[in-house]
Amino acid sequence: MTTPIRRLPGRMPGWAKVLTAVVVVLAVLFAGIRLSVLPGLKDLFGTETRDRSGPALLESIQDISRYDAATGNFQVVVDLEKDTRFLPDAIRGSRTLYVGAGTVDAYVDLGKLGKDDVRVDEDRTSATLRLPHARLGTPALDPERSYAVSKERGLLDRLGDLFSDNPNSEQAVQKLAVRHIGAAAKESELISRAESNTTGMLEGLLRSLGFTKVDVSYGD
C-alpha cells in the first residue's frame, strides 16, 4: 500500500509579509494619533500648516450711535458631561472641563435721544439730558484666553472621531461659556458703571463748552 504524500501548506511570499507588516504599522500609527494613545507620534511626520483662505468680503456696514462706557472681563469654568443610558462612561460618554474667558460691553444708545431729551437754557449755562438706560452687548469669547483643561471620552466616542469632519469639537462648551458669562454680566454692576461713566463723560464735555450746570438722568 502506498501512503499519499501530504502537501505542505504554501508559505507566504516574502513581499506579502513585508506589505502586511507595513499596513499593520500604518494602521497602528494612524489609530494611535487619532485616539491620542500615542501623542508623541503627532510630531513624527512634521506636519505643515498652510493658509489658503480667500480674501474677506465686506457684507454690510452698520452705523453705530452708541457710547461704549464700560467693559467687563469674565472667566468661567465649564464642566460638561454627557452620559448614555444603559452604557458605562468607558464605552459611551464624554466629559469636558473648559475654561472660558470673555468680555461684555455696556453701552448707552445716544441715537435714541429725542428733541425733548436735551434741554438747554437761554444763557447756555444749564443743560438737562435724559438718556436711555445702559444695555449689555453680546458676550465675546476670547480664544486666546479660553482653553480645554481635560477631555474624557468613551471608546465609541473616540472611534466616532475617526470618521468625523470636526473631531473633538468644543462648540457645546463654548456656547455654555458664553451663556454663563452673559448671565454673570447681568448680575454684575456693569450697567450702573456704564451709566456713571456716561454721566461723567457728558458733564466733562459740556462743562468744557461753558455749561456750569449739567443734569443727566436715565429712563426708558
C-alpha positions in Angstrom: 0.0 0.0 0.0 1.2 3.4 -0.8 0.7 6.3 1.6 -0.3 9.6 -0.1 2.2 12.4 0.4 0.6 15.4 2.2 1.4 18.7 0.6 2.9 21.2 2.9 0.9 24.4 3.3 2.1 27.1 1.0 4.3 29.6 2.7 3.5 33.3 2.4 5.9 35.1 0.0 8.4 37.5 1.4 6.9 40.5 -0.3 3.5 39.7 1.1 4.9 39.6 4.6 6.6 43.0 4.2 3.4 44.5 2.7 1.3 43.1 5.6 3.7 44.5 8.2 3.7 47.9 6.6 -0.1 48.0 6.6 -0.3 47.0 10.2 2.2 49.5 11.3 0.5 52.4 9.4 -2.9 51.3 10.9 -1.5 51.3 14.4 0.2 54.7 13.9 -3.0 56.2 12.5 -5.2 54.9 15.3 -2.7 56.0 17.9 -2.6 59.5 16.6 -6.4 59.9 16.3 -7.1 58.2 19.6 -4.4 60.1 21.4 -2.9 56.8 22.6 0.5 57.8 21.2 0.5 61.6 21.4 4.2 61.8 20.7 3.7 60.5 17.2 2.0 63.7 16.1 5.3 65.4 15.5 6.9 62.4 13.9 5.8 63.3 10.4 6.5 67.1 10.6 3.0 68.4 9.6 2.9 71.8 7.9 0.0 74.2 8.1 -0.8 76.5 5.1 -3.4 79.2 5.0 -5.2 79.0 1.6 -8.1 81.2 2.7 -9.5 83.8 0.2 -9.8 87.5 1.0 -12.5 88.6 3.4 -15.5 90.2 1.8 -17.4 93.2 3.3 -21.1 92.2 3.5 -22.6 95.3 5.2 -21.8 98.4 7.2 -24.0 99.4 10.2 -23.9 102.9 11.7 -23.5 102.9 15.5 -24.5 105.8 17.6 -23.8 104.2 21.0 -21.3 105.1 23.6 -19.4 102.1 25.0 -19.0 103.2 28.6 -17.7 100.0 30.3 -16.3 96.6 29.6 -16.4 93.6 32.0 -13.9 90.8 31.8 -15.2 87.4 32.9 -14.0 83.9 33.3 -16.0 80.7 33.9 -15.1 77.0 34.3 -17.5 74.8 32.3 -17.9 71.2 33.3 -20.0 69.5 30.6 -20.8 65.8 31.0 -22.8 63.7 28.5 -24.0 60.2 29.6 -25.8 57.4 27.7 -28.4 55.3 29.4 -27.6 51.7 30.0 -23.9 52.1 28.8 -20.9 52.8 31.1 -18.9 56.0 30.5 -15.9 54.0 29.4 -18.0 52.8 26.4 -20.1 55.8 25.5 -20.0 59.2 27.2 -17.9 62.3 27.4 -16.8 64.9 30.0 -15.1 68.2 29.1 -13.6 70.7 31.5 -13.2 74.0 29.8 -12.1 77.5 30.9 -13.9 80.2 29.0 -12.7 83.8 29.2 -14.6 86.7 27.5 -15.8 90.3 27.7 -19.1 92.0 27.8 -19.6 95.7 26.8 -22.1 98.0 28.4 -23.3 100.9 26.3 -25.7 103.8 26.1 -27.5 104.3 22.8 -27.3 108.0 22.1 -29.1 107.6 18.8 -32.4 107.2 20.7 -32.3 110.7 22.1 -35.4 112.8 21.1 -35.8 116.5 20.8 -37.3 116.7 24.2 -34.5 114.7 25.9 -32.0 117.5 25.7 -32.8 120.9 27.1 -30.6 124.0 27.2 -31.5 127.3 28.9 -31.3 130.6 27.0 -28.0 131.6 28.6 -26.5 128.2 27.5 -25.2 127.7 31.0 -27.5 124.9 32.1 -28.3 121.6 30.3 -30.6 118.8 31.2 -30.3 115.4 29.4 -32.4 112.3 29.7 -30.8 109.2 28.3 -32.0 105.6 27.9 -30.7 103.1 30.4 -27.4 101.4 29.6 -27.6 98.0 27.9 -25.3 95.0 27.7 -23.7 93.9 24.4 -23.3 90.3 23.2 -20.7 88.4 25.2 -17.5 87.8 23.2 -15.4 84.7 23.9 -11.6 85.3 23.8 -10.0 82.3 22.0 -6.5 83.4 23.3 -7.5 83.0 26.9 -10.0 80.1 26.6 -8.9 76.5 26.6 -9.9 72.9 27.4 -8.4 71.6 30.6 -9.3 68.0 30.1 -11.4 65.8 27.8 -12.7 62.3 28.7 -14.4 60.2 26.0 -15.7 56.7 25.8 -14.4 54.2 23.4 -17.3 54.7 20.9 -16.9 58.4 21.0 -13.2 58.1 20.2 -13.9 55.7 17.3 -16.5 58.2 16.1 -13.9 60.9 15.9 -12.0 58.9 13.3 -14.9 59.4 10.8 -15.9 62.9 12.0 -15.3 66.0 9.9 -14.9 68.0 13.1 -13.3 65.8 15.8 -13.1 67.0 19.4 -15.5 69.9 18.7 -15.7 72.4 21.6 -18.7 74.2 20.2 -21.0 72.9 23.0 -18.8 74.1 25.9 -18.1 77.4 24.1 -21.8 78.1 23.9 -22.2 77.3 27.6 -19.3 79.6 28.5 -20.9 82.4 26.5 -24.2 81.8 28.3 -22.7 81.8 31.7 -20.7 84.9 31.0 -23.8 86.7 29.8 -25.7 85.7 33.0 -22.8 86.9 35.2 -22.8 90.3 33.4 -26.4 90.8 34.2 -25.8 90.2 37.9 -22.8 92.5 37.9 -22.6 96.2 38.4 -21.6 96.7 34.7 -24.8 98.6 33.7 -24.6 101.0 36.6 -20.9 101.6 36.0 -21.7 102.4 32.3 -24.3 105.0 33.3 -21.9 106.5 35.8 -19.1 106.7 33.2 -21.5 108.2 30.6 -22.6 110.8 33.0 -19.0 111.8 33.8 -18.2 112.0 30.1 -21.1 114.3 29.3 -20.5 116.5 32.3 -16.9 117.0 31.3 -17.8 117.6 27.7 -20.5 120.2 28.4 -18.5 122.0 31.1 -15.7 122.4 28.6 -18.2 124.1 26.3 -19.1 126.6 29.0 -22.0 125.0 30.8 -21.9 125.4 34.6 -24.8 123.1 35.5 -25.4 119.7 33.9 -28.1 117.3 34.9 -28.1 113.8 33.4 -30.8 111.2 34.1 -31.8 107.9 32.7 -35.1 106.3 31.8 -36.8 104.2 29.1 
